[in-house]
Structure formats: structure tokens, C-alpha cells
Amino acid sequence: MLVALTIAGLLLAPAPAPPSPRPLREALRVEPGATCLTADALADAATTWLGRDTIDPSVARIDVRGDPARPHSVAIALEIRGELVERTLNPPRPTCSDLHALVGLAIAIAVDAAVLEGLGYEVIEPGEGSVPQAQDPERPPLQRRSRRGETSEGPVRRASVSVVAAVRGGAWLGVLPGLAGGGGAQLELGWRRWVDLRAGLFGGYGGPRAIDADTVVKPSLVGGRLDVCAALARPRVRPRLCFGAAGGALQSGAKTPGVQAVVAPWVALMVAPELRVWATKRFAIDFAVDLVVPVVRPVLAERDPSKQGMVGESLPVPPVGAVVSLGIAFTIR
């Protein structure tokens, strides 16, 4: 009798309630890296695609990792029942809102696919006799691997190298005696969006400068420079700080017999905070301020006619100068 009552109690007991859905924001973890992704905006985008703000409790976590160097590369990893579903997105220079929408859509697709598989639907994996399907290169298929199993092997990702050409022009303050103007052109090689190596040529003209009442010179400077720049990668702007050296020749621009050093060497150290603002995918506007510290400073001087071999009036190059410039940049690759 007791056994019968026990069996009846077990049969009549209510079935355990299924686990309730969990908030999507609770499972989402975002490491933006060099991207503009934020957890709140990404949760809103995924909620819009899913049509709800909750996910199946079998989804343990959703990790979104932005590439530390490339602002448009994102990896998504979804953990369900001890397995990982992974996907990598590399859209070509989207806006910040487009990137949030694209990653939110990828999360929604991954969540729904994982839940369907958990309900017993067959998931066709590549290489198992499946029918070939067309694939969008910007939306690669989901790939699944066990956390305790073999790791999937992918192609080794090489450092991304960019080539940018730029031209600039602006005001020279104290680089030549007085106020001058000039410009230049440069070629840049960039690695992983945070370091650049660049080389350039420049020239400037100072206009007429009087040494005394009888002698007028027209100083000009031509030369080259080599810089190393450290940058911060952002979707539309790229601030950076550059350090380098420059060398060239200072010309007096006068053929007066009494003027010495018609052509003289010039060497300087340069520090430049800069800002690059991308207007399109390939064109950008540059703002820069170069601090110029001459190491070799020529002096424009004339001989003292009353004393043999002596220097009379002179026009020295200032010990510190600055260049305020504006320019454009074009991405070659």
C-alpha cells in the first residue's frame, strides 16, 4: 500500500518548471579593443534583431572582442552547453552605428542557431557531405568547436601595413629669421594602426630680411625629414605624436659680396602632435604643429668692411621654431 501511494505521488507531482530566460545584457561581455563598440549599444542592437531582450538559459555567455589594432575587426564567441560558436567579422570601414548593427545581427543569428541545435534540429557542418552553399564573404559561416576538444586552425593573421601619401602647407614661426611660409610632401608606412614610419621633403621661404641698411637677404630652407609616430586608432580620427630629425640647406638668397654663408647646413630635431580626420575611406585632413629645435644653426652675416676677416651685422636663426600646417592625406593601400 505504501509503495502504491509513493508511486501515485510521483506520478501526480507537477513537472519541474523549465528554467526562465535570462537577460541578454547579463550574458554579454564586450572588449572593444580599437573598435567603437559599447556593451549598451550592442545589447540594444541585438535586442532589436532578436525582438526580445532575453536569451535561452543554455547560452552561458556571449563574448565580443574587438581587434586591438584594427578598428573594424570583431570576433564573437558564444558558449552553449560547453561548446563555443565563433565568428569573425571584417566589414570594410563601417560607421560606428553600422558596426553595432552588424555585430548585433551576428549575435542574434548565433543565439537562434545555438538554441535550435539544443532543441534537436540537425546542424549541417562543412565537410560532412553537406550540399555546398553560397557564402557571403562579409558573413562567413558559423564554426563550432568544443572547449575541451581540438582547436580550429585558421590562417595566420599578418600585420596590416598601410601606405599613405600626404601634402601640407602652413606658417613657419622662428624656423627662419622672422615669419615664413612653406610646405612639404611625405610618404607614410603604418603597422597595426598604432605606429607609423614616414619620410618627407619640405621647403620654405622667408621673404626679404634686412641685415643693415645696405644689405637685404631672402632666406629659404629646403631639406628632408624622417619621423616615427605613435598613434591612437579611432573610427574617424587618428591623433598621434611624432618624433624625428630633419636636415637641409639654408640659403641667404643674396649675392652681395659682403654676405657670408650664402648656403649653410641646417639640422634640427622635431616633435609634432598631429590629428588626422578621415573624410572618406581614402581621404583625410591633417592638422599638425611641429616644434623645431635646430642643432646646427646657420647665421646670415656680412663682413665688417673696416676690419679684415671680422663679421659685422648678422641675422641668426632662432633657437626654437614652430610650424603650424594644414594638409590632406590619401591612402594608397
Secondary structure, DSSP 4 states (H G I P E B T S, - for coil): -HHHHHHHHHHHSPPPPPPPPEEHHHHEEEE-TTS---HHHHHHHHHHHHTSSEE-TTEEEEEEEE-SS-TT-EEEEEEETTEEEEEEE--SS--HHHHHHHHHHHHHHHHHHHHHHHTT---PPTTSSPPP---BTTBPPPEEEETTSPPPP-PPPPPPEEEEEEEEEEEEESSSSSEEEEEEEEEEEEETTTEEEEEEEEEEE---EESSSS-EE--EEEEEEEEEEEE---SSEEEEEEEEEEEEEEE-----TTEE-SEEEEEEEEEEEEEEEESSSSEEEEEEEEEEEEEE--EEEEE-TTSTT-EEEEEEPPSSEEEEEEEEEEE--
